[in-house]
Amino acid sequence: MPTLQFKGRNIIWNHHLSVPYHTLEEVEDLHYRPENSNGNIILEGDNLVALKALLPEYAGKVNCIYIDPPYNTGNEGWVYSDKVNSKLIEQWFNKEVSMDDLTRHDKWLCMMVPRLKLLRELLDKDGFIFISINFKHEHSNLRLICDDIFGEENLIGELTWESSTQPINSGSARFGLQNKVEPILFYAKDKSNLKGFNLEELLNELSYPHKGKLGACRFEIIEKSDAGSYQRDTMKFEILGKKPRKGKRWQIGIDTARELIKEKKIEIVDGVVKRGVYPEDEMEKRSFKPFWSHFDSTLVGTAQTGKDTLNETMGYSVGFDTVKPIELIKKILSYLPNDILILDSFAGSGTTMHSVNELNKEDDGNRKCILVQMTEASDKDPNKNICEKITRERNKRAIEKYNYESGFKYFRVGSAIDPEKMLEGVLPKYKDFAKYIYYLGTGEHLAQAKSINDKTHFVGNHGAKAFFLIYKKDIDLLSRLALNLHIAEDIVKSSPGKRRVVYAPACFLDSEYMEDNQIEFVSIPYNLFERESKI
């Protein structure tokens, strides 16, 4: 399969593997109705680091991802800040990506690739990802890179929605062309696993989005240009009292028209003669199911209605011009089960959680939502915090204003869990560290976190293996801890028939004892991060 080449591709293709794990620090003062959070989380921090931090808890557990990344228009002021160890990419750090930046497409792709790879790891095997973009800037690049990461065979289609109903002043308008719709790329993690997703209903609705005399249909204008060699006076008869407009002719003959009128499959819509194409008309082409139809803006809103909803919820003009309407997100989620976990790692104003809460209220659903948003602080504005002041505040006010029976917990990305930080004395909590070592050893999240016991050193079982951690969040104590005979005997006794993987600062046992008792020792922090990752 052809692949998309861009400056920095080889450098960042596996960059997500080198990003250190971080702890997630609970900020209790910023929780809102935490007793009703039910798994709803707002996470403040760089989304690349945040996604890596979510892996031990949520790898393979997210059912649906919706993201609305920067469109790279040159007017967004986004900054490439991923700390990639490369002389080439070091030149890109902390500089706004503007329209006249000749490497802006390369930078955007270098930003997106590691995030998409981590997002894929977070998806359940039956999961889906929806990505909003626009046609003008990065659509084609995103499509190719997603084909590479998710697999071309897992592309389900492209939804489009009418983001604006207002005339757009642009250079293309001279030719009568206006970019008023935006695509939403739609991939499955594994297209062969579409359990719980009503794809048939979605495809039918997108294929037949209008309401005709006989039900759901697709309207087609049956007029055609009468220019050049296609001039045919016999195709200019009346249909339902209307003749073709000047310079036009019908695409069907009079006999066909009479038959369609008799079948009620021709009608006048908004003053124009149109043919209704119904599902039964295409029974032999059911495998085709065109995916071109857009979500009608009267049903799913526009960027303007999204902006209006945000401002109304906040009680003031926030200043965001491109806000997705909650009706659009609700429409997408309505085709999925009502008890899923949804993730939005470019949360912005927090529309996705607002939509989830609204939809739960409407159908008594039990959907859960995780939002990730950066502060977007800079040297010019070091106190800026979009996540706390907008994302969190919008959802707090929405819960109050619209009487949602929900809440959320607020977290920040904490300290890195890596050898250097640990040797400097920056140590994670036992439970956090235990989850990380389990994930490093298995590539999966620890489903039963309650099994973690710092007194017995037990972390969890995975198949034929049992994982143990000898550790204290105290640099002085840590330097004196080791896997010794007394601890080893307790571990062996507590895990019959298992191969034991023990993480500890040191080991005082000989290799023969270790082999006889099927114990594998992993030194922390030195060898911990040398283990092969499953990502």
C-alpha positions in Angstrom: 0.0 0.0 0.0 1.4 3.5 -0.8 2.4 5.5 2.2 2.5 9.3 2.8 6.0 10.7 3.0 6.7 13.9 4.9 9.6 15.6 6.6 10.1 14.0 10.0 8.1 10.8 9.4 10.9 8.4 10.2 11.8 10.4 13.4 8.3 10.5 14.8 6.7 7.3 13.5 7.5 5.5 16.8 7.8 8.6 19.0 4.9 7.6 21.1 7.0 4.7 22.4 9.6 7.1 23.9 7.1 9.4 25.6 7.4 8.6 29.3 4.5 7.5 31.3 3.0 10.1 33.7 0.9 9.9 36.8 -2.7 11.3 36.8 -3.1 13.6 39.7 -6.6 14.1 41.1 -7.5 17.8 41.7 -10.3 17.5 44.2 -11.0 21.2 44.3 -12.0 21.1 40.6 -14.2 18.1 40.8 -17.9 18.8 40.3 -20.5 16.4 41.8 -17.8 13.7 41.9 -20.3 11.3 43.6 -22.2 11.4 40.2 -19.1 11.3 38.0 -19.8 7.7 36.9 -16.5 7.6 35.0 -16.6 11.1 33.5 -13.2 12.7 33.6 -11.7 16.0 32.5 -7.9 15.7 32.1 -5.7 18.8 31.9 -2.4 18.5 30.1 -0.7 18.0 26.7 -2.8 15.5 24.9 0.2 13.3 23.8 1.4 12.9 27.3 -2.1 12.6 28.6 -3.0 9.8 26.2 0.2 7.8 27.2 -0.8 8.4 30.9 -4.3 6.9 30.2 -3.0 3.7 28.7 -2.5 1.6 31.9 -6.1 2.3 32.9 -7.9 2.5 29.6 -6.0 0.6 27.0 -8.5 -1.3 24.9 -11.4 0.1 26.9 -12.6 3.1 24.9 -15.5 2.4 22.7 -15.7 5.6 20.7 -13.3 8.4 20.0 -14.3 11.7 18.5 -11.6 14.3 17.9 -11.7 17.7 16.3 -7.9 18.5 15.8 -6.5 21.8 14.5 -7.3 22.1 10.8 -4.0 23.7 10.1 -5.5 26.7 8.4 -2.6 29.0 9.4 -4.9 31.1 11.5 -5.2 28.9 14.6 -1.9 29.8 16.3 -1.2 26.2 17.2 2.4 25.5 18.3 4.4 22.3 17.7 5.9 21.5 21.1 6.4 17.7 21.2 9.9 17.1 22.7 11.3 14.9 20.0 15.1 14.2 20.2 16.0 15.4 16.7 18.0 18.3 15.5 15.6 18.7 12.6 12.5 18.9 14.8 14.2 20.9 17.6 14.0 23.9 15.1 10.2 23.6 15.2 9.7 23.8 18.9 7.4 26.4 20.4 6.8 28.4 17.2 3.4 29.2 15.9 2.6 27.4 12.7 1.4 30.1 10.3 0.1 30.0 6.7 3.4 31.0 5.2 5.3 28.2 7.0 6.6 26.0 4.2 6.8 23.0 6.6 3.3 23.4 8.2 1.9 20.2 6.7 5.0 18.3 7.9 4.6 19.7 11.4 0.9 18.9 11.5 1.5 15.3 10.4 4.3 14.9 12.9 1.9 16.2 15.6 -1.0 13.9 14.6 0.8 10.6 14.0 1.9 9.7 17.6 -1.5 10.8 18.9 -3.4 8.7 16.4 -1.2 5.7 17.3 -2.0 6.1 21.0 -5.7 6.6 20.3 -5.7 3.4 18.4 -4.2 1.6 21.5 -7.0 3.0 23.7 -9.7 1.8 21.4 -11.6 -1.4 22.2 -11.4 -4.1 19.6 -15.0 -3.2 18.5 -14.2 0.6 18.8 -14.6 3.4 16.3 -12.9 6.8 15.8 -14.5 9.9 14.2 -12.2 12.7 13.1 -13.5 16.1 12.0 -11.4 17.9 9.5 -12.0 20.3 6.5 -11.6 19.6 2.8 -9.3 22.5 2.1 -6.2 21.9 4.3 -5.4 18.5 5.7 -8.2 16.2 4.6 -6.2 14.2 2.0 -3.2 13.9 4.3 -5.3 12.8 7.2 -7.0 10.2 5.1 -3.7 8.7 4.0 -2.1 8.7 7.4 -5.2 7.1 8.9 -5.2 4.4 6.2 -1.6 3.7 7.3 -2.3 3.6 11.1 -5.8 2.1 11.2 -5.7 0.2 8.0 -7.3 1.2 4.7 -9.6 -1.8 5.1 -11.0 -0.3 8.3 -12.3 2.9 6.7 -16.1 2.8 7.0 -16.7 6.0 5.2 -16.8 9.8 5.4 -19.7 11.6 6.9 -20.2 15.2 5.9 -22.1 17.9 7.8 -23.1 21.3 6.7 -21.0 23.5 9.0 -22.4 26.7 7.6 -25.6 27.9 5.9 -24.3 31.4 5.4 -22.6 32.7 2.2 -18.8 32.4 2.5 -16.6 35.1 1.0 -13.7 33.3 -0.5 -11.7 33.2 -3.7 -13.6 30.2 -4.8 -16.9 32.1 -4.5 -16.1 33.8 -7.9 -16.8 30.4 -9.5 -19.9 29.7 -7.4 -18.0 27.2 -5.3 -18.1 27.4 -1.5 -16.7 25.1 1.1 -19.7 25.0 3.4 -19.5 21.3 4.4 -16.8 19.4 6.4 -16.0 15.7 6.3 -15.8 13.5 9.4 -13.5 10.5 8.8 -14.9 7.3 10.2 -12.7 4.3 11.0 -13.2 1.1 12.9 -10.3 -0.5 14.8 -11.4 -3.7 13.2 -14.1 -3.5 10.6 -14.9 -7.2 11.1 -15.9 -6.4 14.7 -19.0 -4.1 14.3 -20.9 -5.5 17.3 -23.3 -3.0 18.9 -23.0 -0.5 16.1 -26.1 0.0 13.9 -24.2 0.6 10.7 -27.1 -0.5 8.6 -29.3 2.2 10.1 -26.6 4.9 9.7 -25.9 3.9 6.0 -29.6 3.9 5.3 -30.1 7.4 6.8 -27.1 8.8 5.0 -28.1 7.2 1.8 -31.7 8.2 2.1 -31.7 11.4 4.2 -34.9 13.0 2.9 -38.6 12.4 3.5 -40.6 11.8 0.4 -44.2 10.7 -0.2 -43.3 7.1 0.4 -40.9 7.6 3.3 -37.1 7.9 3.5 -35.5 8.6 0.2 -32.8 10.5 -1.7 -34.0 13.3 -3.9 -32.4 13.8 -7.3 -33.0 16.8 -9.6 -33.9 15.4 -12.9 -33.0 18.4 -14.9 -29.9 18.5 -17.1 -28.1 21.0 -19.3 -29.4 21.2 -22.8 -26.2 22.6 -24.3 -24.1 21.4 -27.2 -25.0 18.1 -28.9 -27.4 17.1 -26.2 -30.3 19.5 -27.2 -33.5 17.4 -27.4 -36.8 19.1 -27.6 -38.6 15.8 -26.9 -37.2 16.0 -23.3 -38.9 19.4 -22.6 -42.4 18.3 -21.7 -44.3 19.3 -18.6 -44.0 17.3 -15.4 -46.5 18.1 -12.7 -47.3 21.4 -14.5 -43.6 22.5 -14.7 -41.4 22.7 -17.7 -37.6 22.6 -17.5 -35.9 25.9 -16.7 -34.2 27.9 -19.4 -31.3 26.0 -21.0 -32.3 22.7 -19.3 -34.1 19.5 -20.2 -35.4 16.4 -18.4 -33.1 13.4 -17.9 -36.0 11.0 -18.4 -38.5 10.5 -21.2 -42.2 11.1 -21.0 -43.1 7.4 -20.5 -40.7 7.0 -17.7 -42.0 10.3 -16.1 -45.6 9.1 -16.3 -44.7 5.8 -14.6 -42.7 7.5 -11.8 -45.6 10.0 -11.2 -48.0 7.1 -11.0 -45.7 5.5 -8.4 -45.5 8.8 -6.5 -41.7 8.9 -7.0 -41.7 12.4 -8.6 -42.6 15.5 -6.6 -41.9 19.2 -6.4 -39.6 20.1 -3.6 -38.8 23.8 -3.0 -40.2 24.6 -6.4 -37.9 22.1 -8.2 -39.0 18.8 -9.8 -37.2 16.0 -8.1 -37.2 12.2 -8.3 -37.3 10.3 -5.0 -35.0 7.3 -5.0 -36.1 4.8 -2.3 -34.3 1.9 -0.7 -36.4 -0.6 -2.7 -35.3 1.0 -5.9 -31.7 0.0 -5.2 -32.1 -3.5 -3.7 -29.8 -4.9 -6.3 -27.2 -2.3 -5.4 -27.4 -2.6 -1.6 -23.7 -3.3 -1.3 -23.1 0.2 -2.8 -24.9 2.3 -0.2 -23.5 5.7 -1.2 -21.8 7.5 1.7 -21.9 10.9 0.2 -25.0 12.3 2.0 -24.4 15.0 4.6 -26.0 15.5 7.9 -28.7 18.1 7.4 -27.8 21.3 9.3 -31.4 21.8 10.3 -31.1 18.6 12.3 -27.5 18.7 13.6 -26.8 22.4 13.7 -23.9 24.4 12.3 -20.7 26.0 13.7 -22.8 29.1 14.5 -25.4 27.1 16.5 -22.5 25.4 18.3 -21.0 28.8 19.1 -24.4 30.1 20.3 -24.9 27.1 22.6 -21.5 27.6 24.1 -22.1 31.3 24.8 -25.5 30.7 26.1 -24.2 28.0 28.5 -21.3 30.2 29.7 -23.4 33.3 30.0 -21.0 35.4 28.0 -19.2 35.5 24.6 -16.3 33.1 24.9 -14.7 34.1 21.6 -14.6 30.7 20.0 -15.7 30.8 16.4 -15.5 27.2 15.4 -17.5 25.1 17.9 -19.1 21.8 17.0 -22.9 21.8 17.8 -24.0 19.3 20.4 -26.7 18.0 18.0 -23.9 16.8 15.6 -22.1 14.8 18.3 -25.4 13.4 19.6 -26.3 12.3 16.1 -23.0 10.4 15.7 -23.3 8.8 19.2 -27.0 7.8 18.6 -25.9 4.9 16.4 -23.8 3.4 19.2 -25.0 1.6 22.4 -26.0 3.9 25.2 -23.5 2.5 27.8 -20.2 3.2 26.1 -17.0 5.1 27.0 -16.3 8.1 24.7 -12.9 9.9 24.5 -12.2 13.4 23.1 -8.5 14.3 23.3 -8.9 17.7 21.5 -11.7 18.7 23.8 -11.7 22.5 23.2 -14.8 24.0 24.8 -16.0 20.5 26.0 -18.8 20.0 23.5 -18.5 16.2 23.6 -19.2 15.8 27.3 -22.0 18.3 27.0 -23.5 16.2 24.2 -23.0 12.9 26.1 -24.9 14.4 29.1 -27.7 15.7 26.9 -28.1 12.4 25.1 -28.0 10.5 28.4 -30.8 12.7 29.7 -32.9 12.1 26.5 -32.7 8.3 26.4 -31.7 7.5 30.0 -28.3 6.2 28.8 -25.2 5.4 30.8 -22.5 6.8 28.5 -19.3 8.0 30.1 -16.9 10.6 28.7 -13.2 11.5 29.0 -12.0 14.9 27.9 -8.4 15.9 27.4 -7.5 19.5 26.9 -4.3 21.6 27.2 -4.0 24.8 29.1 -2.6 26.6 26.0 -0.5 28.8 28.3 2.4 30.6 26.6 5.1 33.1 27.5 2.7 35.9 26.5 -0.1 34.4 28.6 1.4 32.1 31.3 -1.9 32.0 33.3 -4.1 30.9 30.4 -5.9 27.7 31.1 -8.5 26.6 28.5 -9.1 23.3 30.3 -10.1 24.8 33.6 -11.7 28.0 32.6 -13.6 26.9 29.5 -13.8 23.1 29.2 -14.5 22.5 32.8 -16.6 25.6 33.4 -18.8 24.9 30.4 -19.6 21.4 31.5 -20.2 22.5 35.1 -22.6 25.2 34.0 -24.3 22.8 31.5 -25.0 20.3 34.3 -26.5 23.0 36.4 -28.4 24.8 33.7 -29.9 21.7 32.0 -30.3 19.5 35.1 -28.1 16.7 34.1 -27.8 13.9 36.6 -24.1 13.7 36.3 -20.8 15.1 37.4 -17.1 14.7 36.7 -13.7 14.4 38.3 -10.8 16.6 37.3 -7.3 15.4 36.9 -3.9 16.9 35.8 -1.1 15.1 34.1 1.4 14.6 36.9 5.1 13.7 37.1 6.8 11.4 34.7 7.5 7.8 35.6 11.0 7.3 34.2 14.4 6.3 35.6 15.8 9.8 35.7 12.9 11.2 37.6 12.8 8.3 40.0 16.5 8.6 40.7 15.9 12.3 41.4 13.4 11.3 44.0 10.2 12.0 42.1 8.3 8.9 43.0 4.8 7.8 42.0 2.2 6.4 44.5 2.3 2.6 44.9 -1.0 2.1 43.2 -0.1 4.3 40.2 3.2 2.6 39.8 1.6 -0.9 40.1 -0.7 -0.1 37.2 2.2 1.0 35.1 4.3 -2.0 35.7 1.4 -4.3 34.9 0.7 -2.5 31.7 4.4 -2.6 30.7 4.5 -6.3 31.4 1.3 -7.2 29.6 0.3 -4.5 27.2 -3.1 -4.4 28.9 -4.8 -2.4 31.6 -5.3 -4.0 35.0 -9.0 -4.8 35.1 -9.1 -5.5 38.8 -7.2 -2.6 40.4 -8.6 -3.7 43.8 -6.2 -6.6 43.7 -3.2 -4.3 44.2 -1.8 -4.9 47.7 1.4 -3.1 48.8 1.7 -5.3 51.9 1.9 -8.6 50.0 3.4 -6.8 46.9 0.8 -8.4 44.7 -0.3 -6.4 41.6 -2.3 -8.8 39.4 -2.5 -12.0 37.4 -2.3 -12.2 33.6 -2.7 -15.7 32.1 0.0 -17.9 33.6 1.9 -15.0 35.1 1.5 -13.2 38.4 3.0 -9.7 38.9 4.5 -8.3 42.1 6.0 -5.0 43.0 8.4 -4.4 45.9 8.3 -0.6 46.3 7.9 2.4 48.6 7.3 6.0 47.8 10.3 7.0 49.8 13.8 7.4 48.3 15.6 6.3 51.4 13.5 3.2 52.0 13.5 2.3 48.3 17.3 2.2 48.3 17.1 -0.6 51.0 14.4 -2.7 49.5 15.1 -5.9 47.7 13.6 -9.3 46.7 14.9 -11.5 49.5 14.3 -15.1 50.5 11.5 -14.3 53.0 9.5 -12.2 50.5 10.2 -14.8 47.7 8.8 -17.6 49.9 5.6 -15.6 50.5 5.2 -14.8 46.8 5.7 -18.4 45.8 3.2 -19.6 48.4 0.6 -17.0 47.3 0.8 -17.8 43.6 0.7 -21.6 43.0 1.2 -22.7 39.5 2.2 -19.2 38.2 5.3 -17.8 36.8 6.2 -14.8 39.0 7.4 -11.5 37.6 8.8 -9.4 40.5 9.7 -5.7 40.1 12.1 -4.5 42.8 15.1 -2.3 43.3 17.4 -5.3 44.0 17.5 -9.1 44.2 19.3 -11.1 46.9 18.5 -14.5 45.4 20.7 -16.8 43.3 19.7 -17.8 39.8 19.1 -21.4 40.7 16.5 -20.5 43.3 14.9 -18.1 40.8 14.7 -20.7 38.1 13.4 -23.5 40.4 10.6 -21.2 41.6 9.9 -19.6 38.2 10.7 -16.1 39.3 11.7 -13.4 36.9 13.3 -10.3 38.4 13.0 -6.8 36.9 15.2 -4.1 38.4 13.5 -0.7 39.1 14.2 1.8 37.9 17.1 0.7 35.8 15.6 -2.1 33.7 12.0 -1.2 34.0 11.8 0.8 30.8 14.0 -1.5 28.8 11.2 -4.1 28.6 9.6 -4.5 25.2 6.5 -2.5 24.8 3.3 -4.0 23.4 2.3 -0.7 21.8 
